Amino acid sequence: MAVSKLALGLRSLLKRISGSPIVDEELLKSSIRELQRTLLSADVNVKLVFEISRRIESKMKSPDIPPGVPQSEYFVKAVYDELVSLMGSVFVPEIRPQRILLVGTYGHGKTTTSAKLAKFYSKRGLSAAIITTDTWRPAAYEQVEQLAERVGVPMFGIKGEKDAVKILRQGLEKLGSHELLIIDSAGRDSLNEELISEAKELSAMLKPDQKFLVLGADMGQTAGKQAREFNDAIGLTGVIVTRMDSSAKGGGALSACAEAHVPITFIGTGEKPEDIEPFDPKKYVSRLLGFPDLGALLEKVKEAAEEGDISPEELMEGEFTLAKFYKQLEATRKMGSLSKIFEQLGLGAKIPPELMEQSEEKMRAYKFIIDSMTKGERDEPGIISSSRIRRIAAGSGRPEREVRELLKQFNATKKMFKKFKKGKRLPRSLSKMIGRLGGAAPGV
């Protein structure tokens, strides 16, 4: 997961104050100012920024700080608590038959989100289908068709038809027996009466259980205006915020929606169909501040194991041979990049860049190389000599440097996972941090 400017600013602030055993008046004021600058640069509402600052300062001057808790750690906890409060409440999706209407303007990932939701719910046992009523955007039908095929669900649309309600009516006749129906409605370049009117008509016919507005995280505070207007028109049940993996303004979009009294339901964390998760402010803020999110990582491991027939224990414990590594390559890719995995462990900044940047192309090359090894070499990579490297390179059609690179990366990955294989064996600082989180907040 790319680290946004918001996350970098917050982590820099907490790192600086954590190194000070005593938070005096001067350090507190300078830290508050830095926090304000960081939040404002992420487009968080000015009024909210100053309210948060005031509450944190009040907590730090309170006589009720628990004895034995260093002031620096209490400051971390205060920041954590205020950001969690700002972001709203946790969303727990109901796994039951339902109809979901997606609305919004162009360019925020509405169509991609329809496929992500179809995958999310179908993996949890519901038969899902997508209906596209986008009659405006060129090639919208083809995009939904490709995405639906990719996630393995049926879709319906009518090429060239301009009546969205007609498309929906026929789509319901054809796909109405599915337990989960996702309707990807048309957008516009901007919020206008025509878009709102169409959303009302679709909602009246569909009678959806969920009405989700899809917004890009880079919208910042303007997300609040869209949330309020769509909510007034059709009664939103939630907002899905996309592009949370890289936007510096993610905090602004989330806080704007909370201010508009429309809950965040899901967040998009990447481009792949599996890169969507129910919104949990505690997990989000933990990741934002650089604390490990082991729960999300373990869930990814579990899902990858179910799809790839691997043992989560093998992956987490890091007891690798090349034979096991070969079996797990595809499943690991389904978890996301190594950078995303280590980001969830709170260790992204500590991992060598060459270990993080595992592209799809490189992973395929690694598979070809491992295919060219003998069983003995996969089980005992230590026996791979220079002459064996030359033979493996020739057999795989890859250069010798890539074979050497694979062995180097394999050994680095194996060593890294060994360090993090169980909570009791995590590095002391990480283990201590997990203990502080305690499922709620750090520093307690």
C-alpha atoms as one frame of an Amber mdcrd trajectory, in Angstrom:
protein
   0.000   0.000   0.000   1.433   3.348  -0.963   2.002   5.619   2.005   0.145
   8.931   1.653   1.447  12.320   2.718  -1.098  12.248   5.531   0.324   8.982
   6.875   3.927  10.168   6.491   3.169  13.412   8.315   1.421  11.696  11.207
   4.118   9.048  11.556   6.863  11.668  11.527   5.076  13.595  14.277   4.538
  10.529  16.462   8.119   9.363  15.952   9.448  12.732  17.079   7.276  12.981
  20.177   7.768   9.305  21.104  11.453   9.970  21.526  10.758  12.502  24.294
  10.023  11.054  27.759   8.485  14.353  28.896   6.089  16.438  26.817   6.581
  19.976  28.067   4.499  22.999  27.057   6.797  23.936  24.167   6.884  20.416
  22.696   3.119  20.042  23.084   2.388  23.294  21.256   4.815  22.544  18.416
   3.391  19.023  18.077  -0.170  20.361  17.987   0.833  22.832  15.255   2.463
  20.052  13.241  -0.641  17.898  13.644  -2.798  20.793  12.409  -0.599  21.304
   9.343  -0.699  17.591   8.538  -4.481  17.330   8.796  -5.080  20.535   6.862
  -2.783  19.335   4.061  -4.998  16.228   3.865  -7.962  18.564   3.355  -9.629
  17.830   6.675 -12.154  20.533   7.534 -10.535  23.491   9.309 -13.142  23.574
  12.053 -12.662  19.871  12.764  -8.876  20.257  12.817  -9.039  22.898  15.520
 -11.619  20.951  17.519  -9.353  17.886  17.460  -6.346  19.995  18.432  -8.211
  21.551  21.332  -9.356  18.194  22.681  -5.883  16.653  22.423  -4.325  19.627
  24.196  -7.002  19.420  26.905  -6.314  15.699  27.417  -2.576  16.303  27.699
  -3.126  18.932  30.402  -5.630  16.804  32.300  -4.706  15.547  35.776  -6.342
  12.235  34.848  -3.430  10.828  32.820  -3.009   7.272  34.222   0.010   6.956
  36.504   2.895   5.093  34.908   1.918   6.019  31.352   4.585   8.255  29.753
   3.220  11.536  28.428   4.553  10.754  24.953   2.571   7.513  24.824  -0.529
   9.258  26.113  -0.174  11.803  23.301  -0.105   8.931  20.769  -3.257   7.516
  22.346  -4.985  10.903  22.282  -4.216  11.370  18.589  -5.401   7.830  17.856
  -8.674   8.272  19.782  -9.501  11.596  18.149  -8.843  10.340  14.612 -10.946
   7.219  15.226 -13.766   9.419  16.520 -13.443  11.675  13.467 -13.695   8.785
  10.981 -17.055   7.432  12.131 -18.157   3.924  13.067 -17.267   0.410  11.903
 -19.346  -1.119   9.107 -20.352  -4.782   9.369 -21.781  -6.002   6.027 -24.800
  -8.291   6.217 -24.340 -11.519   4.289 -27.906 -12.000   3.098 -29.856 -11.631
  -0.176 -29.953  -7.961  -1.098 -29.950  -5.388  -3.874 -27.268  -2.715  -4.037
 -27.509   0.496  -6.073 -24.255   2.338  -6.800 -24.467   6.050  -7.645 -21.977
   8.846  -8.228 -20.248  11.036 -10.793 -17.626   9.980 -13.348 -14.085   9.007
 -12.474 -14.387   7.627  -8.961 -14.296   3.882  -9.671 -17.997   3.042  -9.535
 -17.814   0.302 -12.179 -14.682  -1.258 -10.697 -16.363  -1.150  -7.294 -19.339
  -3.120  -8.640 -16.980  -5.985  -9.517 -15.194  -5.718  -6.173 -18.480  -5.963
  -4.297 -19.571  -8.921  -6.432 -16.350 -10.717  -5.539 -16.564  -9.747  -1.864
 -20.098 -11.098  -1.395 -19.772 -14.121  -3.689 -16.735 -15.263  -1.699 -19.019
 -15.217   1.332 -21.580 -17.508  -0.240 -24.021 -15.275  -2.133 -24.759 -15.754
  -5.835 -23.991 -12.318  -7.279 -24.752 -10.553 -10.570 -24.151  -7.074 -12.012
 -26.558  -4.936 -14.046 -25.085  -1.934 -15.852 -27.473   0.923 -16.581 -24.711
   3.275 -17.715 -26.039   4.671 -20.986 -23.628   7.620 -21.114 -20.026   6.512
 -20.844 -18.435   5.028 -23.983 -17.506   1.337 -23.616 -19.197   1.115 -20.202
 -20.909  -2.149 -21.247 -17.599  -3.696 -22.363 -15.874  -2.699 -19.117 -18.568
  -4.303 -16.962 -18.528  -7.383 -19.196 -14.771  -7.803 -18.726 -14.863  -7.171
 -14.986 -17.794  -9.544 -14.454 -15.971 -12.276 -16.342 -12.862 -11.636 -14.269
 -14.677 -12.112 -10.956 -16.851 -14.941 -12.276 -20.350 -13.446 -12.076 -23.037
 -12.872 -14.758 -23.870  -9.377 -15.992 -26.631  -7.683 -17.956 -26.802  -4.538
 -20.048 -28.179  -3.393 -23.399 -25.699  -1.837 -25.827 -26.990   1.355 -27.386
 -30.064   1.609 -25.135 -30.530   5.089 -23.665 -33.293   4.314 -21.179 -31.665
   3.281 -17.887 -34.977   2.269 -16.321 -35.768  -0.032 -19.268 -32.372  -1.706
 -18.888 -32.941  -2.205 -15.175 -36.419  -3.681 -15.762 -35.095  -6.252 -18.252
 -32.062  -6.936 -16.083 -34.282  -7.764 -13.121 -36.289 -10.157 -15.301 -33.126
 -11.952 -16.390 -30.983 -11.897 -13.238 -33.539 -11.304 -10.493 -33.126 -14.812
  -9.080 -29.585 -14.051  -7.891 -29.164 -13.442  -4.169 -27.079 -10.307  -4.667
 -27.802  -7.797  -7.418 -25.439  -4.857  -7.939 -26.650  -2.039 -10.181 -23.912
   0.125 -11.661 -25.701   3.350 -12.601 -24.480   6.026 -14.987 -22.486   9.000
 -13.793 -22.040  12.531 -15.140 -19.153  14.962 -15.258 -20.664  16.756 -12.299
 -23.553  16.507  -9.888 -26.658  17.805 -11.721 -30.442  17.474 -11.771 -30.396
  14.879 -14.555 -28.126  12.581 -12.560 -30.181  12.970  -9.390 -33.434  12.363
 -11.297 -32.110   9.151 -12.853 -30.896   7.918  -9.469 -34.380   8.511  -8.036
 -36.056   6.571 -10.867 -33.688   3.598 -10.534 -34.088   3.571  -6.772 -37.903
   3.661  -7.041 -37.934   0.643  -9.379 -35.202  -1.377  -7.681 -36.180  -0.694
  -4.067 -32.567  -1.399  -3.061 -31.510  -2.617   0.361 -28.312  -0.595   0.061
 -27.751   2.700  -1.734 -24.031   3.409  -1.876 -22.414   6.594  -3.171 -18.952
   5.905  -4.644 -16.400   8.678  -4.073 -12.688   9.005  -4.747 -10.541   9.765
  -1.714  -8.880  12.624  -3.588 -12.145  14.598  -3.556 -11.376  15.851  -0.082
 -14.068  17.990   1.553 -16.204  18.203  -1.613 -17.167  14.599  -0.858 -19.411
  15.965   1.871 -21.492  17.987  -0.609 -22.129  14.962  -2.836 -22.946  12.813
   0.183 -25.488  15.353   1.442 -27.175  15.866  -1.955 -27.454  12.196  -2.865
 -28.623  11.460   0.652 -31.379  14.067   0.356 -32.425  12.603  -3.009 -32.502
   8.854  -2.408 -31.614   8.275   1.236 -28.097   6.839   1.086 -27.243   3.933
   3.348 -23.520   4.563   2.976 -20.507   5.785   1.021 -17.721   3.728  -0.543
 -14.440   5.655  -0.675 -12.054   4.495  -3.415  -8.338   5.070  -3.994  -7.557
   4.975  -0.293  -4.243   3.284  -1.111  -2.495   6.409  -2.364  -4.456   9.590
  -1.736  -3.105  12.314   0.489  -6.664  13.572   1.014  -8.208  10.338   2.240
  -8.725  11.738   5.698 -10.564  14.714   4.243 -13.012  12.566   2.277 -13.719
  10.345   5.267 -14.198  13.229   7.663 -16.424  15.067   5.167 -18.733  12.068
   4.893 -18.867  11.715   8.664 -19.723  15.397   8.916 -22.532  14.854   6.374
 -23.862  12.068   8.646 -23.508   9.416   5.930 -21.507   6.394   7.126 -18.486
   4.976   5.322 -19.233   1.358   4.404 -16.296   0.136   2.328 -12.926   1.492
   1.263 -11.033   0.595  -1.896  -7.374  -0.143  -1.236  -6.024  -0.957  -4.706
  -6.800  -1.891  -8.284  -7.426  -5.628  -7.950 -10.943  -7.085  -7.473 -10.051
  -8.205  -3.943  -8.823  -4.734  -2.921 -11.911  -3.685  -0.985 -12.682  -3.988
   2.706 -15.424  -3.000   5.136 -14.559   0.271   6.804 -13.181  -0.007  10.314
 -11.911   3.344  11.644  -9.676   1.671  14.229  -7.910  -0.419  11.600  -7.693
   2.502   9.198  -6.204   4.864  11.767  -3.839   2.136  13.008  -2.473   1.754
   9.494  -2.393   5.514   8.989  -0.232   5.921  12.089   1.998   2.985  11.188
   0.684   0.499  13.737   0.356  -3.089  12.503  -2.967  -4.365  11.220  -2.450
  -8.083  11.757  -6.175  -8.813  11.633  -6.479  -7.600   8.037  -3.319  -9.450
   7.060  -4.455 -12.739   8.570  -7.801 -12.401   6.791  -5.918 -11.961   3.510
  -3.824 -15.031   4.293  -6.951 -17.061   5.024  -8.631 -16.017   1.764  -5.494
 -16.682  -0.260  -5.180 -20.092   1.363  -8.764 -20.990   0.465  -8.210 -20.042
  -3.170  -4.696 -21.384  -3.539  -4.834 -24.541  -1.386  -1.988 -23.480   0.882
  -1.390 -23.517   4.596  -1.585 -20.076   6.245   0.728 -21.387   8.940   3.401
 -22.152   6.340   3.181 -18.663   4.912   3.169 -16.844   8.229   5.812 -18.998
   9.885   8.106 -18.620   6.895   9.284 -22.227   6.926  10.035 -21.994   3.240
  11.638 -24.293   0.771  11.598 -23.310  -2.874   9.053 -26.082  -3.407   6.709
 -24.474  -0.891   7.495 -21.044  -2.276   6.494 -22.232  -5.755   3.170 -23.511
  -4.422   2.486 -20.242  -2.637   3.513 -17.694  -5.276   0.079 -17.393  -6.824
  -1.683 -17.322  -3.475   0.681 -14.642  -2.186  -0.094 -12.509  -5.230  -3.781
 -12.726  -4.340  -2.941 -11.228  -0.949  -1.500  -8.207  -2.737   2.047  -6.992
  -3.142   4.659  -7.667  -0.497   4.664  -3.931   0.169   0.968  -4.132   1.081
   1.562  -7.131   3.357   4.416  -5.473   5.249   2.484  -2.184   5.385  -0.244
  -4.025   7.295   2.454  -5.266   9.672   3.545  -1.672  10.220   6.965  -2.447
   8.776   6.832  -1.056   5.260   9.543   1.526   5.810  11.942  -1.103   7.211
  11.870  -3.505   4.257  14.490  -3.184   1.475  12.880  -1.667  -1.664  14.130
  -4.521  -3.855  12.190  -6.964  -1.675   9.020  -4.887  -1.864   8.893  -4.382
  -5.612   7.707  -7.764  -6.797   5.959  -7.099 -10.096   3.577  -9.475 -11.808
   6.160 -10.002 -14.560   8.862 -10.872 -12.060   6.612 -13.357 -10.288   5.930
 -15.118 -13.602   9.653 -15.219 -14.342  10.276 -16.774 -10.935   7.769 -19.518
 -11.704   9.547 -20.364 -14.960  12.850 -20.533 -13.117  11.522 -22.795 -10.357
   9.921 -25.025 -13.002  13.410 -25.622 -14.396  14.818 -26.829 -11.073  15.036
 -30.414  -9.899  13.043 -31.550  -6.883  16.251 -31.662  -4.876  17.047 -28.060
  -5.737  13.584 -26.900  -4.719  13.878 -28.723  -1.392  17.521 -27.747  -0.746
  18.232 -24.421  -2.481  21.585 -24.306  -0.734  22.924 -26.885  -3.193  22.390
 -24.589  -6.187  25.901 -23.871  -7.454  27.068 -21.667 -10.337  26.877 -24.554
 -12.788  23.349 -25.350 -11.642  22.404 -21.675 -12.053  23.623 -21.795 -15.671
  21.560 -24.934 -16.334  18.431 -23.502 -14.676  18.774 -20.244 -16.628  19.073
 -22.083 -19.927  16.104 -24.316 -19.125  13.850 -21.430 -18.094  14.871 -19.031
 -20.839  15.736 -16.409 -18.231  19.112 -14.729 -17.648  21.411 -16.066 -14.923
  21.106 -12.799 -12.999  17.372 -13.467 -12.535  18.087 -16.923 -11.109  20.537
 -15.384  -8.642  18.021 -12.632  -7.872  15.313 -15.223  -7.158  17.577 -17.057
  -4.716  18.492 -13.777  -3.035  14.872 -12.672  -2.749  13.773 -16.099  -1.564
  16.346 -16.099   1.224  15.428 -12.528   2.230  11.714 -13.364   2.281  12.300
 -16.530   4.262  14.377 -14.639   6.799  11.800 -11.864   7.060   8.821 -14.149
   7.663  10.785 -16.068  10.285  11.086 -12.856  12.259   7.345 -12.245  12.220
   5.959 -15.757  12.396   4.197 -15.499  15.770   3.257 -12.693  18.115   5.536
 -14.042  20.826   8.471 -13.953  18.431   7.853 -10.563  16.914  10.542  -7.935
  17.501  10.097  -6.440  20.947   8.980  -3.038  19.639   6.344  -4.564  17.338
   5.127  -7.017  19.960   4.826  -4.177  22.461   2.861  -2.092  19.963   0.420
  -4.926  19.265  -0.115  -5.285  22.983  -0.894  -1.596  23.256  -3.433  -1.814
  20.472  -5.315  -4.440  22.462  -8.002  -4.455  19.799  -8.722  -0.802  20.490
  -6.085   1.844  20.996  -2.328   2.143  21.353  -0.622   3.519  24.396  -2.960
   2.029  26.986
